[in-house]
Amino acid sequence: ISKENEEVWLSQTEREIITDDDIDDEVVQTLHLETLNIAKIDSIWKYTSLTKLRLSNNFIEKIEGLDTLVNLKTLDLSLNMIEVIEGLDTLIKLEDLNLHSNKISFIKNLDNQQHLKLISVGFNCLADFEATMVYLRQFQHLQSISIGGNPFSEEDLEIRVVAYLPQIRYFDYKRIKEETRQAGLIKYEDKLEKIERREYIYQLIQDLLSDIDATIQTHRDAFVYFLKDEHFFNSILVRDRDGRILLHIPEVSKLSESYKRQLVPLCHQLIQEGLEHHKEQQHEFNGYYNLFNEGVEEHQLAADQIKNDFQEDRLPQMTEEIQEITDMSRRLEKLSSFKEEVQEMKNTLFIMEVELENKLKNYAKAFEEKMSSLFRELEDENYQRVMEINEGMVKDAAENSHVVHLENLNRQEEEMETQILNWRSTLIKSIEDKIYSQYMEHNLQTLNFDQHVHDQLYSSIDSV
């Protein structure tokens, strides 16, 4: 085994003599750990470049420790003691999953593995054939399945599987014949029609829920969710004990209903205004990031041009001039003058980097001021509009109740202001972090290039 190995096989005799230093974590793409009496998946998280992992014929009871293997495409956990499919959420690139000969009762927790092409779950404890097939229908890219040897009936198993999963091409690793496919579609036509109808209705419901979630999230992002429908009106009365007592008086109850009829439409109007402000805020945000990306790209192009010109033109000239000098003392003098020239180039790149950082900070400052202005306007408008109705009507009901209402209004305002300030602080912090990381990345590139140039110059001396 060497650090250059992309595929590593570890046998029972080797496991004691091979250490972590023998394997380069970032190079290994395939790891074979079969038949090693492994009881727990551990210490594999660092092999982030893995695309194939084989852990068959061990004593593994739980799928764990694989979260960081986001590039994994093939996972073999056959011949183990696994009871539940879990711990695979981050493996979204997975194409080949082998769970043959385990103790699995249900196929679940694979919703993120939409690229699955092959799944092997034969010789497990799957008892509900239809539930298993209905779940597997979501994998549109599935081409091969092995499912024999489970408690459900084996009668016409291939025909039944093909009927439920018409896109598959291989059953138990054998190519499916066309007559088998047609027989399955005909025999189970009525049942499949019912399943497809259920799937269609389920998808409609999911789409509707997604739209609702998206709307709610937009309202939260615009800080107007608490104004929805009668929520704001009811929140005003939550801590108003005197007001709830007064509601038993018919005249006050009518007045309260009148207040609600006027407040709810106002809240709807405020929601629309808040969404418009949110849209404007998103426009400002996108504009800032466009400026940010344009500034970084412009700097990168200019810096790359300087380095490329030096690499392609000046560096070969320097190397040639050094090699033409035979006297070592003169050669070192020449090298010293070239090092000064390299330092000047490096200084130019660092100055450009500082200028870019200052430009990005100015963009960030202008963006922060614009955001502050937008939210001050929104906050003032919302508070004034609600106060107009509250002072005009609730105050007439009872002074104590009015005070409580004002306190609740102030509390809502403070909560909204806190949310806005937290959002703004988080956003500005992320912008500052991005500017800093960009600055450090460019500096590292400059230092690496400087080291490369020096290596080239010194190697030209050694080669003479």
N, C-alpha and C positions, 0 to 999 in steps of 0.2 A: 504494500500500500504506500502510495506517495501523495503529497499534497495536491498533485495535479489530477488525481483520479476524479472523474465525474460520476463513476459508478463504483460503489463500495459493497462488497460482500463480506459479511462477518460470520464466521463459523464458530462452533462451540470451542474449538481448540484455540482460536485466535483472540477470543474476547478478553482474555486476561493479559495479553501482551500488547494489544493495540490501545494507545491512549488518545486523548483528544488532540494532542499535538501532531498526531500522525495524519489527521484529516483536516482539510481546509473547509470550514463551515460553509463558505460562500461559493465553493466550487462544486461540491457534491450535488448531483441532480437525482441520482437513484441510490436508494439505500435498501439493502437486503438484510433483514434481521429475522429470518425464518428459523424455527426449531431451536430457540435459545433459552427455553424455560422462562420467558419474560412474563411477569405477572402484572406489571404496571408500565404504561407508556410514560417514559421520563427522559429528560435531557435530549429530546429530539427537536425541541422548539428552536434551537439555534441554526438548524439547517434550512434557512429560509428560501434557498434556491431549489429545494427538492421538488421534483415533478412526479417521482415515483417512490412509493414507500411500501415495502412488503414486510408484514409482521405476521405471516401465517404460521399456524402450528405452534402456538405458544399457550400461555394460561391467562390471557388478558380477559378481565371481566368488565372493564369500563373503558369507553372511548374517551380519552382526555389528552391534554398536552399537545394538541395539534393546531391550536388557534393561530400560531404564527406561520404556518406552512401554507400561505395563501396562494402559492404557485402550484400546489399539488394537483395533478390530473389523474393519477392512478393510486388507489389505496386498497391494499389487500390485507384484510383482517380475518380471512377464512381460518377455520379450524381453531377457534378460540372458545371462550365461555361468555360471550357478550349477550346480555339480555335486552338491552335498550339501545336504540340508535340515538346518539346524542353527541355533542361536542364537535359538530361538523359545520356550524353556522358560517364560519369565515372561509370555508373551502369552496368558494363559489365557482372555481375553475374545474372542479372535479368532473371527470368524464367516465371513469371506470371505477366502480365500487364493488368489491368482492367481500361479502359477508356470509359466504357459504359455510355450512356446518357450525352454527352457533346456537344460541338459545333464544332467539328473537321471536316475540309473539305478535308484534305489530310493526308495520312499515310506517314510520313517521319521522318528523324533524328533518326532512330533506327538502323543504320548500326552497331553500337558497341554492340548491344544486340543479339549476335549470339547464345545465349543459351536459347532464348525464347521458351517455350513449350506451353504457353497458352496466347492468346490475345483476349480481348473483346472490340470491337469497335462498338457494336450495338447502334442504336438510336443516331447517330451523323449526320453530314452533308456531308457524302461521296457520291459524285455524279458519279465519274468515276470508275466503277466496275473493268474494265480491268487493269487500272493503279494501283489500289489498290492490285489486285491479283498478278500482275507482281512484285510489290515491295515486297510482302510477300513471294514470292517464294525463296528468299535468306535464309530464316530461316529453315535450314534443320532439326532442332529438334522440330519444331512446331507440336503439336499433337491436339490442340483444338482451335477452333475459334468461336466467336460469332459476327455476322456482320449484322443481320437482323435489319429492322427498319430504313434503310438509304434511301436517295432519289432514288437510282437506282432500277431497276425493281426487284421485288421479285419472278418473274416467274422462276421456276426450280432453285432457288437460291442454294439449297444444292448441286444439281448435278453440277452446274457451279463451285462452290467453290471447290468441290472434284476434278474436272477435272484439275483445276489450281494448287491445292495443294494436290497431291495424297498421301502425307505422313500423313495427319491429320487423327485422329481416332474419333474425336468428333466435331459435328456441333451444335451450340447453346446448348451445354451441353448434347447432346444426341449422343449415339454411332452410327456411320455411318454403314449402312448395306452394305454388299458386292455387292449386285445387284445395289445399288445406285452408288457405286464407279465405277463399270464396265460400267454403263450407261453413266456416265460423260466422261470416257476415250474414249468411242466410238463416242459419239455425238460431242465432241470438238477435235477430233484427228487432223484434218487439222490445226486448229488454234493453237493448242499446238505445232505442228511441227514447225510452223513459229516462235513462241515465243522461242522455244528451240534453233533454228538456230540463232536468234538474240542474245540470251544469250551466245551462244558458241563464236560468233564473238566478242561480247563485252568482254568476258573473255580473248580472245587472245590479244585484244588491251590493256586490263589492264595489262596482263603479260608483254607485250612489253614495256609499259610505266614504269612498275616497274623495268624492267631490265635497261632501260635508266636512270631512277632516281638513281638506285644503282650505275651505272657507273659514273654518274655525281658526286655523293656523294664521291665515291672513289677518283676521280680526285681532288675534293676539299680537301679531307683529306690529299692527297699527295701534295697539293699546286701546282698543275700543270694545273688546269682548265683553267687559262688565256692563256695557250699555245695552246689551241685546235684550229685546222684547221687554218683559216686565221686571227683569232681574234688577235693574238699577232702582226702580221704584220700590220694590220689595226690600232691597238692601237698606234703603233709607229708614224703613220702619222696623228693621230687625232689633235695634237697641232702643227703640222709642216706646217705653212702657206706657208713658202718659198718652202717647198718640194712639196706642192700641186700645186703651180704655175709652178714649174719646170717640173711637170708631163705632162704639155701641150707641152713640147718640145719632138719631136719624139725620139731622141736619149736617153733622160733621161727616157722617158716612157718605152722604151725597157729595159733599164738598171734596172728600178724598177721591171719590170716583171721577169727579170732574178734573181733579188734579192729575189723576192717572191718565185720563183720556188726552190731556194736553202734553203730559210729560213723555209718554211712550212715543208719539210721533216725533217729538223733539229729539229723543234719543236716536231714533232711526236717522234723522237728519244729521245728527252729530257723528253717527257711524259712517255715513257717506262722506262727510267732510274729513273724518279721520282717515278713511281709505284713500281719499284724494291726496291728503298730506303724505300718506305712506307711499303712494305712487311717486310723488315728487321726491320723497326721500330716497327711494330706490333709484330714481333717475340720477340724483346727485351721487349716490353711492357708485353706480355703474360708471358715471363720468369720471369719478376719482380714480377708479381702478383702471380705466382706459388710459388716463394720464400716467398713472403709476407704471403700467405695462409698457406704454410707449417710451417713457423715460428710461426704463431698464433696457428695453430693446435697443434704443438709440445708443446708449452707453456701451452695451455689449458689442454692437456692430463696430463702433469706433475703436474699442479696446482690441477686438479681434483683428481689425485691420492693421493696427500698430504691431501686434504680435506676429501676424502673418507676414507682413512686409519685412520685419526683422528676421523671422525664421527663414524665409525664402530668399531674401536678397543679402542682408547685411551679415548674418551668421555664416553663410558659406564663404563670403569675402574674408571675414575674420579668420576662419579656419585655414583658408588658403594662404593668407599672409603669414600666419604663424608657422605653417609647414615650410614655407619658403625660406625662413630664417634658420640658419644652421647653428649660430652662436646661442648657447643656452641663456646667457645673461640678457642678450638683446631680445630673445624670445619672451623671457619673463617680463621685461619692460613693456613689450608689446601687449602681452596679456594683461598687465596692470592697466594700461590705457584703455583696453577693450572693456575691462571690468568697470571702469568709470563710465564708459558709454552705456553699458548695460544698466548701471545704477541710474543714469539719467532717464533711460526709458522706463525703468521701474518707478521712479519718482513721478514721471508723467502719468503713468497708470494710476498711482495712488492719488494724485491730485484730481484726476478725473473721477475717481471713486468718491472722494470727499465732496466734490461738486454735485455728483448724483445724489448722495445722501442728503445734502442740504436742500436740493430741489425737491426730493421726496418728502422731507420734513415740512417744507413750505406747503406742498400739496395737502399733507395731512392736517396741518394747522388750519388752512382755509376750509377744508372739508369739515373739521370739528366745529368751526365757527358757524358754518352754514347749517349744520345739524342742530346746533344750539338755538339758532334763530328760528328754524322751522318748528322745533318743539315748544319754544316759548310762545309762539303765535298760537299753536294748537291748544296748549294748556290754557291760555288766557281766554280764547274763544269758548272752549268747552265750559269753563267755570262760569263765565258771564252768562252764557245762554241758559244754563241750568238754574243759576241764581235768580234770573228774571222771573221764572215761574214760581220757584220756591218762596221767594220773598213776597210775591204778589198774592199767594193763596194760603200757604200753610201757616203763615204768621197769624192770619185771621182766626185759625182754628184754636190755637192755644200757644201761649208764649213758651212754656216749658217744652212742648213738643217741637216747636220751631227751633229751639236751641239744640235739641238732640239731632234734628234733621241737618242743621248746619254742621254739627260735629261729624255726622256721617258723610256729608258732602266733602268736608275737609279731609276726612280719612280716605275717601275714594281718590281725592285729588293727590294726596300724599303717596298713596299706593301707586298711582299711575306715574307720578313724578319719580318715585324710587325705581320702578321698572325701566323707565326711560333712561335714567342716569346709569343704572346697572348695564343696560344694553349699550349705551354710548361708551361707557368705560371699557367694557369688554371689546367693543369694536375698535376703539382707539388703541387699546393694548395690542390687539392682533395686528393692527397696521404697523405699530412701532416694532413689534417682533419681526414682522415680515421685512421691514426696512433693515433691521439689524442683521437678520440672517442673509439678506441679499448682500449687504456690505461685507460680511465675513466670507461669504462664498466667493465674491469677486476678489477679495484680498488673497484668499487661498489660491485661486487660479493664478494670480500675479506671482505669488511666491513660488508656486510649482513651475511656472514658466521660467522664472529667474533661475531656479535650480537646474532646470533642463538646459538652459543656455550655458551655465557654468560647467555642467557635465560635458557638454559638447566641446567647449573650449579646452578643458583639461584633457579630454580624450584625444584631441588633435595633437597635443604635446606628447602624450604617451605613445601615439602611433608613429611618431617620427623616430 
